Amino acid sequence: MSDTTITPGIAIVPIPVRELLPWVIFGVLALLAIYFVGADEGATSIVPGMYVHEWVHDARHLLGFPCH
């Protein structure tokens, strides 16, 4: 037997865009940071050279990304 019951008085309230937008911006910035720390080895680099790699070198080791 299941003990699950349905309460008919609960309504789903939509989340306003102005409350969701900061989380979307934070997510995009976090993904961009992970790209620069984790994927910037030169092959898929947005910035030419190894400048970004050298700037985030210690963060790569802290987060467990191999680099040498």
Contacts in CASP RR format, 6 or more apart in sequence:
PFRMAT RR
TARGET T0000
AUTHOR 0000-0000-0000
METHOD contacts of the structure
MODEL  1
MSDTTITPGIAIVPIPVRELLPWVIFGVLALLAIYFVGADEGATSIVPGM
YVHEWVHDARHLLGFPCH
36 52 0 8 1.000
36 56 0 8 1.000
37 56 0 8 1.000
37 59 0 8 1.000
37 60 0 8 1.000
37 63 0 8 1.000
37 65 0 8 1.000
38 56 0 8 1.000
38 60 0 8 1.000
38 63 0 8 1.000
38 65 0 8 1.000
40 46 0 8 1.000
40 47 0 8 1.000
40 52 0 8 1.000
40 53 0 8 1.000
40 56 0 8 1.000
41 53 0 8 1.000
41 67 0 8 1.000
42 49 0 8 1.000
42 50 0 8 1.000
42 53 0 8 1.000
45 52 0 8 1.000
45 53 0 8 1.000
53 60 0 8 1.000
53 67 0 8 1.000
57 67 0 8 1.000
60 66 0 8 1.000
60 67 0 8 1.000
61 67 0 8 1.000
END
